[in-house]
Structures are given as C-alpha cells and as structure tokens.
Amino acid sequence: MASVRERLTSVMGHLNPSSASSGKTALLQKNPDDIVITFAARTPLTKARKGGLKDTRIDDLLISLLEIVREKSKIDPNLVEDVCLGNVLAGSQGYVARASVLAAGFPISTAASVANRFCSSGLLAIQQIANQIIAGSIEVGIAVGAESMSTCPDDGAPQMSTRITEHPIGKQNLMPMGHTSENVAEQFNISREQHDAFAARSFHKAEVAQKAGWFNDEIVPITVQFTDPKTGEVMTKVITADDGPRYGTTPESLSKIRAAFPQWSPSATTGGNASQITDGAAAILLMKRKKAEELGQPILGKFVGATVVGLEPRIMGIGPSLAIPKVLGKVGLAIGDVDVFEINEAFASMGVYCVEKLGLDPAKVNPRGGAIALGHPLGCTGARQVVTALSELRRTNTRIAVTSMCVGTGMGMAGVFVSEH
C-alpha cells in the first residue's frame, strides 16, 4: 500500500499546487531528528593523467580530505563512528577505506565501509550514513566520495557467465557506456546539434562560476606530490582549482570535434560533449539536528531522502528522468518546488533527454556547470553534487536541491537536500 500512496502523492503534487506547497512547507520545518549536514567540502577536480591530482593515490587523496574534515569541522574524532567511502574503481576498497581513516587521525573506534553503485556511489555513501543514524546504529558519521581515475583506470565489464551473456537484458551490461549514450541519442532523436548546445552551456556556466569565485566555498585546497611530465622532477604542489572548464567554448567549436564512437549510430557523442575523466573527492559530515545543537556544530543543511530506480541497461542514461519524480513523490514535492537540480552530465545525450522529459528550467540545472565542464570522478560525483548544490543555494538564498545521476548497468538515483544558511 505504501507504494500506491507514494504514487498518488506524486501525481497529486504535480496536479495540485496547494498540495505541493504543503509538502514544501513540511520539508522546511526543523525537527530534532532531522539528519543534518554540518560540514561539506570537496577537493578541486582535475583531469586524469594530466591534472594536479594525477600522481595522488586514492588512499592519499582520502587521507588528505579526511584530515581537512577533522580539522576544519572541529568535530571530536572520537565521536565519528563510521566513515563510508563511495568509490568505484579502487582495488581492495575495504583495506583502503579503513586504513585511510586511521591514518587521517581518527581513533580505532571509528569504523569504515565502502559503497559502490557506480556513478551514484557518493550519494549512496551519504544515504548509508544517514540511514545508520536514523536507525540508531550510530550518531555521527562521514560520507566520502573519492576517485583516482589516474591511478585506478576503468577497465569496463569483466568476463561474465553465459547465463548473463545469453540473457536478453543481462547481456546489455556488457555494453560500453559510450554505446549506451548513442542508444539514448538514437532512440529519442537527439541530434548532434543538441548535444553540442547542451555541452556549450555547461562550459559557459562553469566559466562564469569560476571567474566569479562561486566555487571558492566548495573547494578546500589540497597539497600533493606532483611529477613534472617533462622533467620527471617531483615537487610539492597545492591544488586549488578545477582544471576542466574550457573558457570560450561554443557549440560551433564543439561541432568540429570528431565522433568518439563512429561504430555506433548516430555517432553524436564526442570528447567535447561527454563527461571528463577526472580525479577528486568530496566529504559530508552528518548527524541528527539535536546532536549538532548539543555539540555546537553549524548546520549547513539537511538530508531529506534518496531513492533508486532500475531501467534497461542499454539506455541507462535516462535514469534521472525516473529517479527524480520518484524521490519528489516520496517527499511530497513538485518540480516547481525545487530551486537547484544537480544532474550528472555523464553524456550530453542523457542531459538533453532528462531536462526535456522532466520539463526542467535549464537555468536551474547545473547552474555552475556539470560533469561535461568539471569532470566526473565516478565515486566522487554523488557527494560533490551535494557540496555544489548547498553552496549554490547559499549564494542564491534559495532552499531546496535535488541531486541525481544515471548509473551504469541500468539504474538512476536521486536525493533531496535543504539548505539552512
């Protein structure tokens, strides 16, 4: 019956403005048991194998960010009971997570775990820490999304059983992600011109945001060892800014880039209108409101909820078009109640489709640019989007954000957050 009620709430929220308004009013209320965010920050995002983080191992990246969380949040590390790492590509993730937590100055009583649902891993880490707090298992936890695509390359799907390779749906999970992008473009008639126009908007938004300094309160500088590719000299560098935005990018300049996947029709995806391969990490400190008030922790916002959907792997990119209405229905919101949508730009094809299908105001979608301009460190993105969304809500003095992403193997995830600036 719960699922029936949720669907009815979703429908009525879209059809009845007063219902949607009451849902928003309820969402903005402050309750002692709310799951709140008291610290949120990210490293710069830099190009894999080229950028400032190219020589930084996943454990060093994680240790550095956790040290920053411990120091800047002023949380007593003895109070942190679990750290959940959202990560996709690192080997021996369990070892990496637990050992990095200890090396970052947290006590032996701080546990560690790993969440891996491909591109939604960072959001899943947030959800898992929040759910533990809701259940009473822990009181304070940290969710981290981190990926070093420079040192942990993506080798794609492994060899699988014939029971999968001969299954009409299961075998779709052998498709490279680029193939799924072309499937979306072909099935939903998304032209190359639409791809490039969408990508150019992402680059332009990121350029505006970077020049205006909007990213400054998202990013914490990180000190790393960097090997000069020309001389081989190893030096200490402080990485302070994203290196993905390409100033002056236009649809015309993007149109000159050759197709990345000419073997699959309509061959509209290029290196200019797809997400960049990137390194980076983001972290979120969570607890109940009453705990934050007890500790004197500043409340930046709250986690309202998240959900996941499944769909055909061959068109996995459209996942947000299903996940966003589902999560809005669960929390009693309408599309118009949302101030910011952070939708991961895995490919322009899925970005164009999701914005059009949901009827979103393009100005509300990725107002600082998305993964096409900033990059997509797989395990990091779900957490990075939350850091970005809360910062943008503060800047614009607005309240409600939805974060969402498509997920390889045919899924979509979405979360709802409220800023309390």
Secondary structure, DSSP 8 states (H G I E B T S, - for coil): -HHHHHHHHHHHHHH-HHHHHHHHHHHH---TT-EEEEEEEE---EETTTSTTTT--HHHHHHHHHHHHHHHH---GGG--EEEEE-SS-SSHHHHHHHHHHHTT--TT-EEEEE--GGGHHHHHHHHHHHHHHHTS-SEEEEEEEEETTTS---------HHHHTSTTGGGGGS-HHHHHHHHHHHTT--HHHHHHHHHHHHHHHHHHHHHTGGGGTB--EEEEEE-TTT--EEEEEE-S-----TT--HHHHHTS-BS-TTSTT---BTTSB---EEEEEEEEEEEHHHHHHHT----EEEEEEEEEE--GGGGGGHHHHHHHHHHHHHT--GGG-SEEEE--SBHHHHHHHHHHHT--GGGBSTT--HHHH---TTTHHHHHHHHHHHHHHHHT--EEEEEEEETTTEEEEEEEEE--
